Amino acid sequence: MNKKGQAIIAGKWGYYLVYIVIFTISIAIAAGYINNKVLSDVDFSDLESDVVGNMVFECLKGSEFGIINKDKLTDSNLQSCFNPEVYHVKAKLKDGAWYKNYDFSSDNELRYYVLAEEQGKIEGDILLVEFENVA
């Protein structure tokens, strides 16, 4: 075999060797990421507040999107919307009485500026919601 043929074979082995080294390093880095268990604390309280707020709006929804019906703001309606074995919920408009599906005391309070409809008349008001997860 001539020297030219030996150089081509030796050149290919050099490339193969570089590829093997790069592949081995990348496998080691990937294994390090896979083996590294990162634990993080996730706070779901904001998510839970949003979900309960959406459930209250769904329970009180009026004739049009984004408007709540004051007539639906009753104890019996909240009891039909929320299972008392999962959530205890209180709701009221700013200067009104509390409507609740269970009697409780909680620090979880939500405030929403809402449009409230009563007998065809729509007014702005503040909806106060308290909830407690008992599940």
C-alpha positions, 0 to 999 in steps of 0.5 A, spaced: 500 500 500 502 506 498 503 512 503 497 516 500 492 510 501 495 510 509 494 517 510 487 516 507 485 511 512 489 514 518 485 521 516 478 517 517 481 514 524 482 521 526 475 523 524 472 517 528 476 518 534 473 525 534 466 523 533 467 518 539 470 523 544 464 528 542 459 522 542 462 520 549 462 527 552 455 528 550 452 522 553 456 523 559 452 530 560 446 528 558 446 522 563 448 528 568 442 532 567 438 526 567 441 523 574 440 530 577 434 530 581 431 537 582 426 538 587 422 545 587 416 547 591 410 549 587 405 554 590 398 552 588 394 557 592 394 562 586 392 557 582 386 554 587 384 561 588 383 562 580 379 556 579 375 557 585 373 564 582 372 561 575 367 556 579 363 562 582 363 566 576 360 560 572 355 559 578 353 566 578 353 567 570 347 571 568 344 572 561 350 575 557 358 573 558 361 577 564 355 579 567 353 575 574 345 575 576 344 577 583 338 572 583 343 567 583 346 569 589 343 564 594 345 559 599 341 554 595 345 556 588 352 555 592 350 549 595 348 546 588 355 549 585 360 547 590 360 540 594 361 542 601 365 536 602 370 539 598 369 547 598 366 551 603 364 558 599 361 564 601 360 570 596 356 577 597 356 583 593 359 589 597 354 591 601 349 585 601 349 579 606 353 573 605 351 567 601 354 560 603 354 553 602 357 552 609 358 556 615 366 557 616 371 562 617 377 563 612 383 567 610 382 566 603 378 572 600 378 574 593 375 581 590 372 582 583 369 588 580 363 585 577 357 587 573 351 585 576 344 584 573 338 584 577 331 585 573 334 587 567 338 593 570 346 592 570 350 595 575 357 595 577 359 592 584 364 588 588 364 581 589 367 578 595 368 571 595 371 567 601 373 559 600 376 554 604 378 547 601 376 541 606 378 536 602 
